[in-house]
Amino acid sequence: MRQFKKEFDLIQGDKIRITIPTASGSFPAGWGEGRVISAKFYGEDDGWYIELDKYDVSPGWQTGYGYWKQGYDGGYVEKIGHSSKSKLSRDDVRVEVWEERDRLHIGIQNKETGDYLISWWDDDAREMFEQGFLKSGPELKESVLEYAEDRGILEK
């Protein structure tokens, strides 16, 4: 089993590049760059678990919001840029909730730039309720902000 090493810390907003080798070990079978929403190092056996936003990738890879699990997906992570500012707080963002027929969107939006820090659409949004992360009704917006603070997306 490959042993992963934590060579640097990652915080929200850092820009990273992920490189995945081919089955024979040559590089790259794929690559991607994105901004970190949250990151945690799970030790030498499992490596990094990183939640990404605005993930731009090589042909054939998924584009958009995503997760990367080093111990499962393989590959290497490289820090290529630092966060331009410290984390935002709940005063810097607004929670957007939009629902129409079978469509559902929940997102946290930067008030200044309009960029989304995180978004859930349709089944992903419904799953957040089913797993107990979000509360329905008048407590929804507060539960979204608490989730973001607990995950390190927003400053507490």
C-alpha positions as CSV (number, residue, x, y, z in Angstrom):
1,M,0.0,0.0,0.0
2,R,1.3,3.5,-0.9
3,Q,2.1,5.7,2.1
4,F,1.0,9.4,1.7
5,K,2.8,12.3,3.3
6,K,1.4,15.6,4.4
7,E,4.0,18.0,3.0
8,F,1.9,21.2,3.4
9,D,-1.3,22.5,4.8
10,L,-4.3,23.4,2.6
11,I,-6.9,26.0,3.5
12,Q,-10.0,27.3,1.8
13,G,-9.2,29.2,-1.4
14,D,-5.8,27.6,-2.0
15,K,-5.3,26.6,-5.6
16,I,-4.2,23.1,-6.2
17,R,-3.3,20.7,-9.0
18,I,-4.1,17.0,-8.9
19,T,-2.2,14.6,-11.1
20,I,-3.3,11.1,-11.6
21,P,-0.9,8.5,-13.1
22,T,-1.8,5.9,-15.7
23,A,-2.1,2.2,-14.6
24,S,1.6,1.7,-15.5
25,G,2.6,4.7,-13.3
26,S,3.4,7.2,-16.1
27,F,2.1,10.7,-15.9
28,P,-0.4,12.1,-16.5
29,A,-3.4,10.0,-17.2
30,G,-5.4,13.0,-16.0
31,W,-5.0,16.2,-14.1
32,G,-7.1,18.9,-12.6
33,E,-6.9,22.3,-11.0
34,G,-9.3,23.9,-8.6
35,R,-9.8,25.9,-5.4
36,V,-10.1,24.2,-2.1
37,I,-13.4,24.4,-0.2
38,S,-12.2,22.1,2.6
39,A,-9.3,19.7,3.0
40,K,-8.3,17.1,5.6
41,F,-5.3,14.8,5.8
42,Y,-6.3,11.4,7.0
43,G,-2.9,9.9,7.6
44,E,-0.3,7.9,5.7
45,D,-2.7,5.2,4.5
46,D,-5.6,7.4,3.2
47,G,-3.9,10.7,2.4
48,W,-5.8,13.8,1.5
49,Y,-9.6,14.2,1.2
50,I,-10.3,17.5,-0.6
51,E,-13.5,19.2,-1.5
52,L,-13.1,21.4,-4.6
53,D,-15.0,24.2,-6.3
54,K,-14.5,25.4,-9.9
55,Y,-12.6,22.3,-10.9
56,D,-11.1,22.7,-14.3
57,V,-9.8,19.5,-15.8
58,S,-8.1,17.7,-18.6
59,P,-10.3,16.2,-21.4
60,G,-12.6,13.4,-20.2
61,W,-12.6,14.5,-16.5
62,Q,-15.6,15.9,-14.8
63,T,-15.9,19.6,-14.6
64,G,-17.4,21.5,-11.7
65,Y,-17.7,20.9,-8.0
66,G,-16.2,17.7,-6.8
67,Y,-14.3,15.6,-4.2
68,W,-10.9,13.9,-4.5
69,K,-9.8,11.1,-2.2
70,Q,-6.1,10.4,-2.5
71,G,-6.2,6.9,-1.0
72,Y,-9.1,5.9,-3.3
73,D,-8.5,7.9,-6.5
74,G,-4.7,7.8,-6.3
75,G,-2.4,10.6,-7.6
76,Y,-0.7,13.5,-6.1
77,V,-1.7,17.0,-5.0
78,E,0.4,20.1,-5.5
79,K,-0.3,23.5,-4.1
80,I,0.1,26.1,-6.9
81,G,-1.4,29.2,-5.3
82,H,-2.4,30.5,-1.9
83,S,-5.7,31.8,-0.7
84,S,-6.0,35.5,-1.5
85,K,-7.6,36.3,1.8
86,S,-8.7,34.7,5.0
87,K,-11.9,32.8,5.3
88,L,-15.2,34.6,5.0
89,S,-17.6,34.8,7.9
90,R,-21.4,34.4,7.9
91,D,-21.6,38.2,7.6
92,D,-19.8,38.1,4.2
93,V,-22.2,35.6,2.6
94,R,-25.9,35.0,1.9
95,V,-27.7,31.7,1.8
96,E,-29.7,31.2,-1.4
97,V,-32.5,28.7,-1.6
98,W,-34.4,28.1,-4.8
99,E,-37.1,25.5,-5.4
100,E,-39.3,24.9,-8.4
101,R,-41.3,21.7,-9.1
102,D,-38.7,18.9,-8.8
103,R,-35.6,21.3,-8.8
104,L,-33.9,22.4,-5.6
105,H,-30.8,24.6,-5.1
106,I,-29.1,25.6,-1.9
107,G,-26.0,27.6,-2.0
108,I,-23.7,30.0,0.0
109,Q,-22.9,33.0,-2.0
110,N,-20.2,35.7,-1.4
111,K,-22.0,39.0,-1.1
112,E,-19.2,41.0,-2.6
113,T,-18.3,38.9,-5.6
114,G,-21.4,36.8,-6.2
115,D,-19.3,33.6,-6.3
116,Y,-20.7,30.5,-4.7
117,L,-18.6,29.0,-1.9
118,I,-20.6,25.8,-2.1
119,S,-23.8,24.7,-3.9
120,W,-26.1,21.7,-3.7
121,W,-28.5,20.9,-6.5
122,D,-31.4,18.5,-6.6
123,D,-30.5,15.1,-5.2
124,D,-27.4,16.4,-3.6
125,A,-29.4,19.0,-1.7
126,R,-32.1,16.5,-0.7
127,E,-29.4,14.2,0.6
128,M,-28.1,16.9,2.9
129,F,-31.5,16.9,4.6
130,E,-31.7,13.1,4.7
131,Q,-28.3,12.8,6.3
132,G,-29.3,15.4,8.9
133,F,-26.8,18.1,7.9
134,L,-29.6,20.6,7.0
135,K,-32.9,21.4,8.7
136,S,-36.0,22.3,6.9
137,G,-38.3,25.2,7.5
138,P,-37.3,28.4,9.2
139,E,-34.1,26.8,10.5
140,L,-32.7,26.0,7.0
141,K,-30.5,29.1,6.5
142,E,-29.0,28.8,10.0
143,S,-28.3,25.1,9.5
144,V,-26.5,25.9,6.2
145,L,-24.3,28.4,7.9
146,E,-23.6,26.1,10.8
147,Y,-22.6,23.3,8.4
148,A,-20.3,25.7,6.5
149,E,-18.7,26.8,9.8
150,D,-18.3,23.2,11.0
151,R,-16.6,22.1,7.7
152,G,-14.3,25.1,7.7
153,I,-15.8,26.7,4.7
154,L,-16.7,29.8,6.8
155,E,-14.9,31.2,9.7
156,K,-16.5,30.6,13.1
